[in-house]
Amino acid sequence: MSKKSTNTEIHVRHYATCEYCGREMDHGCNRHWYVINRKKYEAIKNGDDGSEGVCHDCNARPGEYHHPGCDMEVCPKCGGQLISCGCHISDKVIVETYKKLKL
């Protein structure tokens, strides 16, 4: 007679935490802007750049914003890959609420 195991394994996925929105990167980020050459540019949502499906890097669903630093995010200024396009992005990322900045 064989004995059935009563142990149940539970697998919990842990995602990296976004330093900008403070949430695990299992969905997209909050609305945000980048400062490029002293001008503000709103980030481009996943899908608005012609891509389809969930982002393989930051898990943004279509219609959600990529997390800053995602290797699939498109530069809102030139349309290239944001992490390597050559636009002069400042370290300033404006997240969630828009406030006028003196640049």
Phi and psi restraints in degrees (range 20) as a CNS / XPLOR table:
assign (resid 1 and name C) (resid 2 and name N)
       (resid 2 and name CA) (resid 2 and name C) 1.0 -90.2 20.0 2
assign (resid 2 and name N) (resid 2 and name CA)
       (resid 2 and name C) (resid 3 and name N) 1.0 146.8 20.0 2
assign (resid 2 and name C) (resid 3 and name N)
       (resid 3 and name CA) (resid 3 and name C) 1.0 -103.9 20.0 2
assign (resid 3 and name N) (resid 3 and name CA)
       (resid 3 and name C) (resid 4 and name N) 1.0 130.9 20.0 2
assign (resid 3 and name C) (resid 4 and name N)
       (resid 4 and name CA) (resid 4 and name C) 1.0 -82.6 20.0 2
assign (resid 4 and name N) (resid 4 and name CA)
       (resid 4 and name C) (resid 5 and name N) 1.0 139.6 20.0 2
assign (resid 4 and name C) (resid 5 and name N)
       (resid 5 and name CA) (resid 5 and name C) 1.0 -74.9 20.0 2
assign (resid 5 and name N) (resid 5 and name CA)
       (resid 5 and name C) (resid 6 and name N) 1.0 138.8 20.0 2
assign (resid 5 and name C) (resid 6 and name N)
       (resid 6 and name CA) (resid 6 and name C) 1.0 -101.6 20.0 2
assign (resid 6 and name N) (resid 6 and name CA)
       (resid 6 and name C) (resid 7 and name N) 1.0 -0.1 20.0 2
assign (resid 6 and name C) (resid 7 and name N)
       (resid 7 and name CA) (resid 7 and name C) 1.0 -77.5 20.0 2
assign (resid 7 and name N) (resid 7 and name CA)
       (resid 7 and name C) (resid 8 and name N) 1.0 131.6 20.0 2
assign (resid 7 and name C) (resid 8 and name N)
       (resid 8 and name CA) (resid 8 and name C) 1.0 -117.3 20.0 2
assign (resid 8 and name N) (resid 8 and name CA)
       (resid 8 and name C) (resid 9 and name N) 1.0 126.4 20.0 2
assign (resid 8 and name C) (resid 9 and name N)
       (resid 9 and name CA) (resid 9 and name C) 1.0 -91.8 20.0 2
assign (resid 9 and name N) (resid 9 and name CA)
       (resid 9 and name C) (resid 10 and name N) 1.0 133.2 20.0 2
assign (resid 9 and name C) (resid 10 and name N)
       (resid 10 and name CA) (resid 10 and name C) 1.0 -114.5 20.0 2
assign (resid 10 and name N) (resid 10 and name CA)
       (resid 10 and name C) (resid 11 and name N) 1.0 125.1 20.0 2
assign (resid 10 and name C) (resid 11 and name N)
       (resid 11 and name CA) (resid 11 and name C) 1.0 -103.8 20.0 2
assign (resid 11 and name N) (resid 11 and name CA)
       (resid 11 and name C) (resid 12 and name N) 1.0 121.1 20.0 2
assign (resid 11 and name C) (resid 12 and name N)
       (resid 12 and name CA) (resid 12 and name C) 1.0 -111.7 20.0 2
assign (resid 12 and name N) (resid 12 and name CA)
       (resid 12 and name C) (resid 13 and name N) 1.0 126.8 20.0 2
assign (resid 12 and name C) (resid 13 and name N)
       (resid 13 and name CA) (resid 13 and name C) 1.0 -88.9 20.0 2
assign (resid 13 and name N) (resid 13 and name CA)
       (resid 13 and name C) (resid 14 and name N) 1.0 135.6 20.0 2
assign (resid 13 and name C) (resid 14 and name N)
       (resid 14 and name CA) (resid 14 and name C) 1.0 -117.1 20.0 2
assign (resid 14 and name N) (resid 14 and name CA)
       (resid 14 and name C) (resid 15 and name N) 1.0 135.3 20.0 2
assign (resid 14 and name C) (resid 15 and name N)
       (resid 15 and name CA) (resid 15 and name C) 1.0 -111.0 20.0 2
assign (resid 15 and name N) (resid 15 and name CA)
       (resid 15 and name C) (resid 16 and name N) 1.0 159.5 20.0 2
assign (resid 15 and name C) (resid 16 and name N)
       (resid 16 and name CA) (resid 16 and name C) 1.0 -63.4 20.0 2
assign (resid 16 and name N) (resid 16 and name CA)
       (resid 16 and name C) (resid 17 and name N) 1.0 153.0 20.0 2
assign (resid 16 and name C) (resid 17 and name N)
       (resid 17 and name CA) (resid 17 and name C) 1.0 -98.5 20.0 2
assign (resid 17 and name N) (resid 17 and name CA)
       (resid 17 and name C) (resid 18 and name N) 1.0 131.8 20.0 2
assign (resid 17 and name C) (resid 18 and name N)
       (resid 18 and name CA) (resid 18 and name C) 1.0 -74.3 20.0 2
assign (resid 18 and name N) (resid 18 and name CA)
       (resid 18 and name C) (resid 19 and name N) 1.0 128.3 20.0 2
assign (resid 18 and name C) (resid 19 and name N)
       (resid 19 and name CA) (resid 19 and name C) 1.0 -73.7 20.0 2
assign (resid 19 and name N) (resid 19 and name CA)
       (resid 19 and name C) (resid 20 and name N) 1.0 -11.6 20.0 2
assign (resid 19 and name C) (resid 20 and name N)
       (resid 20 and name CA) (resid 20 and name C) 1.0 -94.9 20.0 2
assign (resid 20 and name N) (resid 20 and name CA)
       (resid 20 and name C) (resid 21 and name N) 1.0 -46.4 20.0 2
assign (resid 20 and name C) (resid 21 and name N)
       (resid 21 and name CA) (resid 21 and name C) 1.0 -99.6 20.0 2
assign (resid 21 and name N) (resid 21 and name CA)
       (resid 21 and name C) (resid 22 and name N) 1.0 -15.5 20.0 2
assign (resid 21 and name C) (resid 22 and name N)
       (resid 22 and name CA) (resid 22 and name C) 1.0 80.6 20.0 2
assign (resid 22 and name N) (resid 22 and name CA)
       (resid 22 and name C) (resid 23 and name N) 1.0 4.9 20.0 2
assign (resid 22 and name C) (resid 23 and name N)
       (resid 23 and name CA) (resid 23 and name C) 1.0 -103.9 20.0 2
assign (resid 23 and name N) (resid 23 and name CA)
       (resid 23 and name C) (resid 24 and name N) 1.0 160.7 20.0 2
assign (resid 23 and name C) (resid 24 and name N)
       (resid 24 and name CA) (resid 24 and name C) 1.0 -65.1 20.0 2
assign (resid 24 and name N) (resid 24 and name CA)
       (resid 24 and name C) (resid 25 and name N) 1.0 147.0 20.0 2
assign (resid 24 and name C) (resid 25 and name N)
       (resid 25 and name CA) (resid 25 and name C) 1.0 -87.1 20.0 2
assign (resid 25 and name N) (resid 25 and name CA)
       (resid 25 and name C) (resid 26 and name N) 1.0 58.3 20.0 2
assign (resid 25 and name C) (resid 26 and name N)
       (resid 26 and name CA) (resid 26 and name C) 1.0 -102.4 20.0 2
assign (resid 26 and name N) (resid 26 and name CA)
       (resid 26 and name C) (resid 27 and name N) 1.0 -3.4 20.0 2
assign (resid 26 and name C) (resid 27 and name N)
       (resid 27 and name CA) (resid 27 and name C) 1.0 -147.0 20.0 2
assign (resid 27 and name N) (resid 27 and name CA)
       (resid 27 and name C) (resid 28 and name N) 1.0 -177.5 20.0 2
assign (resid 27 and name C) (resid 28 and name N)
       (resid 28 and name CA) (resid 28 and name C) 1.0 -70.9 20.0 2
assign (resid 28 and name N) (resid 28 and name CA)
       (resid 28 and name C) (resid 29 and name N) 1.0 174.9 20.0 2
assign (resid 28 and name C) (resid 29 and name N)
       (resid 29 and name CA) (resid 29 and name C) 1.0 -93.4 20.0 2
assign (resid 29 and name N) (resid 29 and name CA)
       (resid 29 and name C) (resid 30 and name N) 1.0 172.8 20.0 2
assign (resid 29 and name C) (resid 30 and name N)
       (resid 30 and name CA) (resid 30 and name C) 1.0 -70.2 20.0 2
assign (resid 30 and name N) (resid 30 and name CA)
       (resid 30 and name C) (resid 31 and name N) 1.0 163.3 20.0 2
assign (resid 30 and name C) (resid 31 and name N)
       (resid 31 and name CA) (resid 31 and name C) 1.0 -59.3 20.0 2
assign (resid 31 and name N) (resid 31 and name CA)
       (resid 31 and name C) (resid 32 and name N) 1.0 136.5 20.0 2
assign (resid 31 and name C) (resid 32 and name N)
       (resid 32 and name CA) (resid 32 and name C) 1.0 -152.0 20.0 2
assign (resid 32 and name N) (resid 32 and name CA)
       (resid 32 and name C) (resid 33 and name N) 1.0 163.4 20.0 2
assign (resid 32 and name C) (resid 33 and name N)
       (resid 33 and name CA) (resid 33 and name C) 1.0 -126.4 20.0 2
assign (resid 33 and name N) (resid 33 and name CA)
       (resid 33 and name C) (resid 34 and name N) 1.0 154.0 20.0 2
assign (resid 33 and name C) (resid 34 and name N)
       (resid 34 and name CA) (resid 34 and name C) 1.0 -113.3 20.0 2
assign (resid 34 and name N) (resid 34 and name CA)
       (resid 34 and name C) (resid 35 and name N) 1.0 150.2 20.0 2
assign (resid 34 and name C) (resid 35 and name N)
       (resid 35 and name CA) (resid 35 and name C) 1.0 -104.2 20.0 2
assign (resid 35 and name N) (resid 35 and name CA)
       (resid 35 and name C) (resid 36 and name N) 1.0 116.6 20.0 2
assign (resid 35 and name C) (resid 36 and name N)
       (resid 36 and name CA) (resid 36 and name C) 1.0 -126.9 20.0 2
assign (resid 36 and name N) (resid 36 and name CA)
       (resid 36 and name C) (resid 37 and name N) 1.0 120.0 20.0 2
assign (resid 36 and name C) (resid 37 and name N)
       (resid 37 and name CA) (resid 37 and name C) 1.0 50.9 20.0 2
assign (resid 37 and name N) (resid 37 and name CA)
       (resid 37 and name C) (resid 38 and name N) 1.0 46.0 20.0 2
assign (resid 37 and name C) (resid 38 and name N)
       (resid 38 and name CA) (resid 38 and name C) 1.0 66.6 20.0 2
assign (resid 38 and name N) (resid 38 and name CA)
       (resid 38 and name C) (resid 39 and name N) 1.0 16.0 20.0 2
assign (resid 38 and name C) (resid 39 and name N)
       (resid 39 and name CA) (resid 39 and name C) 1.0 -120.4 20.0 2
assign (resid 39 and name N) (resid 39 and name CA)
       (resid 39 and name C) (resid 40 and name N) 1.0 147.0 20.0 2
assign (resid 39 and name C) (resid 40 and name N)
       (resid 40 and name CA) (resid 40 and name C) 1.0 -91.7 20.0 2
assign (resid 40 and name N) (resid 40 and name CA)
       (resid 40 and name C) (resid 41 and name N) 1.0 133.5 20.0 2
assign (resid 40 and name C) (resid 41 and name N)
       (resid 41 and name CA) (resid 41 and name C) 1.0 -128.4 20.0 2
assign (resid 41 and name N) (resid 41 and name CA)
       (resid 41 and name C) (resid 42 and name N) 1.0 127.9 20.0 2
assign (resid 41 and name C) (resid 42 and name N)
       (resid 42 and name CA) (resid 42 and name C) 1.0 -71.2 20.0 2
assign (resid 42 and name N) (resid 42 and name CA)
       (resid 42 and name C) (resid 43 and name N) 1.0 138.1 20.0 2
assign (resid 42 and name C) (resid 43 and name N)
       (resid 43 and name CA) (resid 43 and name C) 1.0 -60.7 20.0 2
assign (resid 43 and name N) (resid 43 and name CA)
       (resid 43 and name C) (resid 44 and name N) 1.0 153.3 20.0 2
assign (resid 43 and name C) (resid 44 and name N)
       (resid 44 and name CA) (resid 44 and name C) 1.0 -95.0 20.0 2
assign (resid 44 and name N) (resid 44 and name CA)
       (resid 44 and name C) (resid 45 and name N) 1.0 132.4 20.0 2
assign (resid 44 and name C) (resid 45 and name N)
       (resid 45 and name CA) (resid 45 and name C) 1.0 -73.0 20.0 2
assign (resid 45 and name N) (resid 45 and name CA)
       (resid 45 and name C) (resid 46 and name N) 1.0 150.6 20.0 2
assign (resid 45 and name C) (resid 46 and name N)
       (resid 46 and name CA) (resid 46 and name C) 1.0 -59.9 20.0 2
assign (resid 46 and name N) (resid 46 and name CA)
       (resid 46 and name C) (resid 47 and name N) 1.0 129.1 20.0 2
assign (resid 46 and name C) (resid 47 and name N)
       (resid 47 and name CA) (resid 47 and name C) 1.0 100.9 20.0 2
assign (resid 47 and name N) (resid 47 and name CA)
       (resid 47 and name C) (resid 48 and name N) 1.0 -33.4 20.0 2
assign (resid 47 and name C) (resid 48 and name N)
       (resid 48 and name CA) (resid 48 and name C) 1.0 -72.6 20.0 2
assign (resid 48 and name N) (resid 48 and name CA)
       (resid 48 and name C) (resid 49 and name N) 1.0 -10.4 20.0 2
assign (resid 48 and name C) (resid 49 and name N)
       (resid 49 and name CA) (resid 49 and name C) 1.0 -99.3 20.0 2
assign (resid 49 and name N) (resid 49 and name CA)
       (resid 49 and name C) (resid 50 and name N) 1.0 7.1 20.0 2
assign (resid 49 and name C) (resid 50 and name N)
       (resid 50 and name CA) (resid 50 and name C) 1.0 94.5 20.0 2
assign (resid 50 and name N) (resid 50 and name CA)
       (resid 50 and name C) (resid 51 and name N) 1.0 -6.9 20.0 2
assign (resid 50 and name C) (resid 51 and name N)
       (resid 51 and name CA) (resid 51 and name C) 1.0 -77.2 20.0 2
assign (resid 51 and name N) (resid 51 and name CA)
       (resid 51 and name C) (resid 52 and name N) 1.0 161.7 20.0 2
assign (resid 51 and name C) (resid 52 and name N)
       (resid 52 and name CA) (resid 52 and name C) 1.0 -128.4 20.0 2
assign (resid 52 and name N) (resid 52 and name CA)
       (resid 52 and name C) (resid 53 and name N) 1.0 145.7 20.0 2
assign (resid 52 and name C) (resid 53 and name N)
       (resid 53 and name CA) (resid 53 and name C) 1.0 83.5 20.0 2
assign (resid 53 and name N) (resid 53 and name CA)
       (resid 53 and name C) (resid 54 and name N) 1.0 -172.1 20.0 2
assign (resid 53 and name C) (resid 54 and name N)
       (resid 54 and name CA) (resid 54 and name C) 1.0 -76.5 20.0 2
assign (resid 54 and name N) (resid 54 and name CA)
       (resid 54 and name C) (resid 55 and name N) 1.0 136.9 20.0 2
assign (resid 54 and name C) (resid 55 and name N)
       (resid 55 and name CA) (resid 55 and name C) 1.0 -64.6 20.0 2
assign (resid 55 and name N) (resid 55 and name CA)
       (resid 55 and name C) (resid 56 and name N) 1.0 130.4 20.0 2
assign (resid 55 and name C) (resid 56 and name N)
       (resid 56 and name CA) (resid 56 and name C) 1.0 -72.6 20.0 2
assign (resid 56 and name N) (resid 56 and name CA)
       (resid 56 and name C) (resid 57 and name N) 1.0 -16.2 20.0 2
assign (resid 56 and name C) (resid 57 and name N)
       (resid 57 and name CA) (resid 57 and name C) 1.0 -98.0 20.0 2
assign (resid 57 and name N) (resid 57 and name CA)
       (resid 57 and name C) (resid 58 and name N) 1.0 -45.8 20.0 2
assign (resid 57 and name C) (resid 58 and name N)
       (resid 58 and name CA) (resid 58 and name C) 1.0 -119.5 20.0 2
assign (resid 58 and name N) (resid 58 and name CA)
       (resid 58 and name C) (resid 59 and name N) 1.0 2.7 20.0 2
assign (resid 58 and name C) (resid 59 and name N)
       (resid 59 and name CA) (resid 59 and name C) 1.0 67.5 20.0 2
assign (resid 59 and name N) (resid 59 and name CA)
       (resid 59 and name C) (resid 60 and name N) 1.0 17.4 20.0 2
assign (resid 59 and name C) (resid 60 and name N)
       (resid 60 and name CA) (resid 60 and name C) 1.0 -65.7 20.0 2
assign (resid 60 and name N) (resid 60 and name CA)
       (resid 60 and name C) (resid 61 and name N) 1.0 130.3 20.0 2
assign (resid 60 and name C) (resid 61 and name N)
       (resid 61 and name CA) (resid 61 and name C) 1.0 -81.6 20.0 2
assign (resid 61 and name N) (resid 61 and name CA)
       (resid 61 and name C) (resid 62 and name N) 1.0 164.2 20.0 2
assign (resid 61 and name C) (resid 62 and name N)
       (resid 62 and name CA) (resid 62 and name C) 1.0 -55.8 20.0 2
assign (resid 62 and name N) (resid 62 and name CA)
       (resid 62 and name C) (resid 63 and name N) 1.0 132.3 20.0 2
assign (resid 62 and name C) (resid 63 and name N)
       (resid 63 and name CA) (resid 63 and name C) 1.0 90.8 20.0 2
assign (resid 63 and name N) (resid 63 and name CA)
       (resid 63 and name C) (resid 64 and name N) 1.0 -5.9 20.0 2
assign (resid 63 and name C) (resid 64 and name N)
       (resid 64 and name CA) (resid 64 and name C) 1.0 -103.2 20.0 2
assign (resid 64 and name N) (resid 64 and name CA)
       (resid 64 and name C) (resid 65 and name N) 1.0 157.6 20.0 2
assign (resid 64 and name C) (resid 65 and name N)
       (resid 65 and name CA) (resid 65 and name C) 1.0 -81.4 20.0 2
assign (resid 65 and name N) (resid 65 and name CA)
       (resid 65 and name C) (resid 66 and name N) 1.0 141.0 20.0 2
assign (resid 65 and name C) (resid 66 and name N)
       (resid 66 and name CA) (resid 66 and name C) 1.0 -65.9 20.0 2
assign (resid 66 and name N) (resid 66 and name CA)
       (resid 66 and name C) (resid 67 and name N) 1.0 155.3 20.0 2
assign (resid 66 and name C) (resid 67 and name N)
       (resid 67 and name CA) (resid 67 and name C) 1.0 -78.4 20.0 2
assign (resid 67 and name N) (resid 67 and name CA)
       (resid 67 and name C) (resid 68 and name N) 1.0 141.1 20.0 2
assign (resid 67 and name C) (resid 68 and name N)
       (resid 68 and name CA) (resid 68 and name C) 1.0 -54.2 20.0 2
assign (resid 68 and name N) (resid 68 and name CA)
       (resid 68 and name C) (resid 69 and name N) 1.0 133.3 20.0 2
assign (resid 68 and name C) (resid 69 and name N)
       (resid 69 and name CA) (resid 69 and name C) 1.0 97.0 20.0 2
assign (resid 69 and name N) (resid 69 and name CA)
       (resid 69 and name C) (resid 70 and name N) 1.0 -7.3 20.0 2
assign (resid 69 and name C) (resid 70 and name N)
       (resid 70 and name CA) (resid 70 and name C) 1.0 -62.7 20.0 2
assign (resid 70 and name N) (resid 70 and name CA)
       (resid 70 and name C) (resid 71 and name N) 1.0 137.1 20.0 2
assign (resid 70 and name C) (resid 71 and name N)
       (resid 71 and name CA) (resid 71 and name C) 1.0 -77.1 20.0 2
assign (resid 71 and name N) (resid 71 and name CA)
       (resid 71 and name C) (resid 72 and name N) 1.0 -4.0 20.0 2
assign (resid 71 and name C) (resid 72 and name N)
       (resid 72 and name CA) (resid 72 and name C) 1.0 -103.3 20.0 2
assign (resid 72 and name N) (resid 72 and name CA)
       (resid 72 and name C) (resid 73 and name N) 1.0 -4.2 20.0 2
assign (resid 72 and name C) (resid 73 and name N)
       (resid 73 and name CA) (resid 73 and name C) 1.0 -70.1 20.0 2
assign (resid 73 and name N) (resid 73 and name CA)
       (resid 73 and name C) (resid 74 and name N) 1.0 138.6 20.0 2
assign (resid 73 and name C) (resid 74 and name N)
       (resid 74 and name CA) (resid 74 and name C) 1.0 -94.7 20.0 2
assign (resid 74 and name N) (resid 74 and name CA)
       (resid 74 and name C) (resid 75 and name N) 1.0 139.1 20.0 2
assign (resid 74 and name C) (resid 75 and name N)
       (resid 75 and name CA) (resid 75 and name C) 1.0 -67.2 20.0 2
assign (resid 75 and name N) (resid 75 and name CA)
       (resid 75 and name C) (resid 76 and name N) 1.0 126.4 20.0 2
assign (resid 75 and name C) (resid 76 and name N)
       (resid 76 and name CA) (resid 76 and name C) 1.0 -72.3 20.0 2
assign (resid 76 and name N) (resid 76 and name CA)
       (resid 76 and name C) (resid 77 and name N) 1.0 -10.3 20.0 2
assign (resid 76 and name C) (resid 77 and name N)
       (resid 77 and name CA) (resid 77 and name C) 1.0 -93.2 20.0 2
assign (resid 77 and name N) (resid 77 and name CA)
       (resid 77 and name C) (resid 78 and name N) 1.0 -51.7 20.0 2
assign (resid 77 and name C) (resid 78 and name N)
       (resid 78 and name CA) (resid 78 and name C) 1.0 -107.8 20.0 2
assign (resid 78 and name N) (resid 78 and name CA)
       (resid 78 and name C) (resid 79 and name N) 1.0 -16.0 20.0 2
assign (resid 78 and name C) (resid 79 and name N)
       (resid 79 and name CA) (resid 79 and name C) 1.0 87.3 20.0 2
assign (resid 79 and name N) (resid 79 and name CA)
       (resid 79 and name C) (resid 80 and name N) 1.0 -0.2 20.0 2
assign (resid 79 and name C) (resid 80 and name N)
       (resid 80 and name CA) (resid 80 and name C) 1.0 -83.9 20.0 2
assign (resid 80 and name N) (resid 80 and name CA)
       (resid 80 and name C) (resid 81 and name N) 1.0 -176.5 20.0 2
assign (resid 80 and name C) (resid 81 and name N)
       (resid 81 and name CA) (resid 81 and name C) 1.0 -70.8 20.0 2
assign (resid 81 and name N) (resid 81 and name CA)
       (resid 81 and name C) (resid 82 and name N) 1.0 120.4 20.0 2
assign (resid 81 and name C) (resid 82 and name N)
       (resid 82 and name CA) (resid 82 and name C) 1.0 -56.9 20.0 2
assign (resid 82 and name N) (resid 82 and name CA)
       (resid 82 and name C) (resid 83 and name N) 1.0 -39.7 20.0 2
assign (resid 82 and name C) (resid 83 and name N)
       (resid 83 and name CA) (resid 83 and name C) 1.0 -73.4 20.0 2
assign (resid 83 and name N) (resid 83 and name CA)
       (resid 83 and name C) (resid 84 and name N) 1.0 -10.9 20.0 2
assign (resid 83 and name C) (resid 84 and name N)
       (resid 84 and name CA) (resid 84 and name C) 1.0 -139.3 20.0 2
assign (resid 84 and name N) (resid 84 and name CA)
       (resid 84 and name C) (resid 85 and name N) 1.0 15.3 20.0 2
assign (resid 84 and name C) (resid 85 and name N)
       (resid 85 and name CA) (resid 85 and name C) 1.0 -77.8 20.0 2
assign (resid 85 and name N) (resid 85 and name CA)
       (resid 85 and name C) (resid 86 and name N) 1.0 -22.3 20.0 2
assign (resid 85 and name C) (resid 86 and name N)
       (resid 86 and name CA) (resid 86 and name C) 1.0 95.8 20.0 2
assign (resid 86 and name N) (resid 86 and name CA)
       (resid 86 and name C) (resid 87 and name N) 1.0 -6.4 20.0 2
assign (resid 86 and name C) (resid 87 and name N)
       (resid 87 and name CA) (resid 87 and name C) 1.0 -66.6 20.0 2
assign (resid 87 and name N) (resid 87 and name CA)
       (resid 87 and name C) (resid 88 and name N) 1.0 147.8 20.0 2
assign (resid 87 and name C) (resid 88 and name N)
       (resid 88 and name CA) (resid 88 and name C) 1.0 -87.4 20.0 2
assign (resid 88 and name N) (resid 88 and name CA)
       (resid 88 and name C) (resid 89 and name N) 1.0 84.6 20.0 2
assign (resid 88 and name C) (resid 89 and name N)
       (resid 89 and name CA) (resid 89 and name C) 1.0 -83.7 20.0 2
assign (resid 89 and name N) (resid 89 and name CA)
       (resid 89 and name C) (resid 90 and name N) 1.0 128.5 20.0 2
assign (resid 89 and name C) (resid 90 and name N)
       (resid 90 and name CA) (resid 90 and name C) 1.0 -76.7 20.0 2
assign (resid 90 and name N) (resid 90 and name CA)
       (resid 90 and name C) (resid 91 and name N) 1.0 172.0 20.0 2
assign (resid 90 and name C) (resid 91 and name N)
       (resid 91 and name CA) (resid 91 and name C) 1.0 -75.0 20.0 2
assign (resid 91 and name N) (resid 91 and name CA)
       (resid 91 and name C) (resid 92 and name N) 1.0 -4.6 20.0 2
assign (resid 91 and name C) (resid 92 and name N)
       (resid 92 and name CA) (resid 92 and name C) 1.0 -85.4 20.0 2
assign (resid 92 and name N) (resid 92 and name CA)
       (resid 92 and name C) (resid 93 and name N) 1.0 120.0 20.0 2
assign (resid 92 and name C) (resid 93 and name N)
       (resid 93 and name CA) (resid 93 and name C) 1.0 -120.6 20.0 2
assign (resid 93 and name N) (resid 93 and name CA)
       (resid 93 and name C) (resid 94 and name N) 1.0 127.6 20.0 2
assign (resid 93 and name C) (resid 94 and name N)
       (resid 94 and name CA) (resid 94 and name C) 1.0 -100.4 20.0 2
assign (resid 94 and name N) (resid 94 and name CA)
       (resid 94 and name C) (resid 95 and name N) 1.0 120.3 20.0 2
assign (resid 94 and name C) (resid 95 and name N)
       (resid 95 and name CA) (resid 95 and name C) 1.0 -113.6 20.0 2
assign (resid 95 and name N) (resid 95 and name CA)
       (resid 95 and name C) (resid 96 and name N) 1.0 142.0 20.0 2
assign (resid 95 and name C) (resid 96 and name N)
       (resid 96 and name CA) (resid 96 and name C) 1.0 70.8 20.0 2
assign (resid 96 and name N) (resid 96 and name CA)
       (resid 96 and name C) (resid 97 and name N) 1.0 -68.1 20.0 2
assign (resid 96 and name C) (resid 97 and name N)
       (resid 97 and name CA) (resid 97 and name C) 1.0 -111.2 20.0 2
assign (resid 97 and name N) (resid 97 and name CA)
       (resid 97 and name C) (resid 98 and name N) 1.0 139.2 20.0 2
assign (resid 97 and name C) (resid 98 and name N)
       (resid 98 and name CA) (resid 98 and name C) 1.0 -91.6 20.0 2
assign (resid 98 and name N) (resid 98 and name CA)
       (resid 98 and name C) (resid 99 and name N) 1.0 125.6 20.0 2
assign (resid 98 and name C) (resid 99 and name N)
       (resid 99 and name CA) (resid 99 and name C) 1.0 -128.1 20.0 2
assign (resid 99 and name N) (resid 99 and name CA)
       (resid 99 and name C) (resid 100 and name N) 1.0 141.8 20.0 2
assign (resid 99 and name C) (resid 100 and name N)
       (resid 100 and name CA) (resid 100 and name C) 1.0 -63.9 20.0 2
assign (resid 100 and name N) (resid 100 and name CA)
       (resid 100 and name C) (resid 101 and name N) 1.0 131.5 20.0 2
assign (resid 100 and name C) (resid 101 and name N)
       (resid 101 and name CA) (resid 101 and name C) 1.0 -112.9 20.0 2
assign (resid 101 and name N) (resid 101 and name CA)
       (resid 101 and name C) (resid 102 and name N) 1.0 144.6 20.0 2
assign (resid 101 and name C) (resid 102 and name N)
       (resid 102 and name CA) (resid 102 and name C) 1.0 -91.0 20.0 2
assign (resid 102 and name N) (resid 102 and name CA)
       (resid 102 and name C) (resid 103 and name N) 1.0 109.6 20.0 2
